[in-house]
């Protein structure tokens, strides 16, 4: 075991959870996010919640952040120059010739991160087998660097054709750039990805170059501030593809942290599913600015090997978390057609919803929920007391435009927000052949428990799980993020005995590279090795990724067994198989170092007296205002059952238990909610 701190930075609040390995005690804190300097809010949460002695004894600081993601969304990053193989400087605009929104006549390509004048060609060509076809011209690099210098470029991306097979030209370009005196950041595509597909690899390399400077500065400031406060342990950050990495590795590979924030909740959902044997789950993380959802199957979040941010692909392992602009701060407005819309614009942390009393005038989802009584007395985290008069004042202009009563306007806002979230869940369930009605909903985040019964209604789900410290659950998920490193390499070959020997030889090289990435091979025996293969039928374009049993990183099964695993997975995914030869396209090597396990017993809680108050609130089940009982979660003991309509308060979240729902306290501290008569 090890004492650790998890801090997750959201758009509105920064959440902290401190875990003491000796007592299993957990401390929670929630402070407003400081968007201009997010590390300040992070360190403030640490100092406010953890005393000096506890901080000095802490062994791990685990972090989830959207700094890299926000850098892309806001287009606030480095000034990047791109060196590309001659004839391929426009690959970022040529893309794949498809459309992200097929039926949207007004859809436009996202603007490339690098303008054309800073995308410069270099003579030289590597074939797909790694042999040199056209010699490298160093003078092209020198000439390009003169242009970059005159344009103020401070980060250079180098992405040459087929560099995944042989990086000799990229290494020569890097040497020439440094010899010419360039002191900025350099991103080489073969260090970013050893997979084929030029557009995806180039896009990923450019994104890495774009966010590298901002991410490095942020991580260094955060670590310095933590050290100054007395922390002397290891600093880790979550990876987009699950697990965690050291701050120093994140500085070298910042593109792997783009989805660091949203992944934390999915990681926590997977761990909770394994601990409590919950089966398949759908996570519903509702924060102040966004809604994040993920499918958990067999105790693990769904993993992809390519993601996409604002239309730009990232060729890296990627937990399939879908995010939309829908949260407590989502602004409600009437569009030009007279229809009520909710989000994606958000009031954020400052000024926030009108009821925060910080100067916000726009009606947000939180204003609607509070006006309907769903938030009880309106006492939120960090001592924030909501103002009912301000919520009503913000709703009035919308009600006037729509010609509705205030209640109907607020109900409409909540229903629209819930429908948007449900649609996001359908994308990762129904559209993937998964029936959400057979799964449990795991609701967390500051507004997840508030929205849980509405979402369950829209999706016809009958079981909901509200975890302990629900508002800070993403921070809890950080605490179990094992150290991981992953690599992939493309080498297309038929599935036969000769290829199996080649696969094992390549895997050994990959594991050596992963050890070298850490700066030394020390303690490599403590890292578990996992093997995956990307496979397809010959003649196909796309692949299916499968995990295969391995023995210390070597494939431990026969060719026939590999083919059988691929066939089963292909049939389950596509509903049929083909009578064609099978190919191996890429190999995937992952190493995992498990952090010391936490106790599975819930922390000891101070149980308060079992008292409750009453408040009138709107019931979406009964479609009218009713008398709701208001409980404090700390007064509920293991086995206690509560029936809706009720509101359950805790320091970090509010659970809205609508009429027709029953809630029971599990021995883990989680609330298990079920729909009556299911």
Helices and strands as residue ranges (DSSP letters): E 4-9, E 13-19, E 26-32, G 35-37, H 38-49, H 52-57, E 60-64, H 67-74, E 80-85, H 91-94, G 116-118, E 119-122, E 125-126, E 132-134, H 138-150, E 155-159, H 168-179, E 185-188, H 189-192, H 198-229, E 234-238, E 244-246, H 247-252, G 254-257, H 260-276, E 281-286, E 291-297, E 300-301, E 303-304, E 307-309, E 312-314, E 318-319, E 322-324, E 330-334, E 340-346, G 354-356, H 365-371, G 381-383, H 388-402, H 406-428, G 430-432, G 436-438, E 440-444, H 448-459, E 463-466, G 470-472, H 473-478, E 483-494, H 497-517, G 524-526, E 528-537, E 544-548, E 550-551, E 554-555, H 559-574, E 582-593, E 612-619, E 624-632, G 633-635, E 641-643, E 646-650, E 653-657, E 661-665, E 671-675
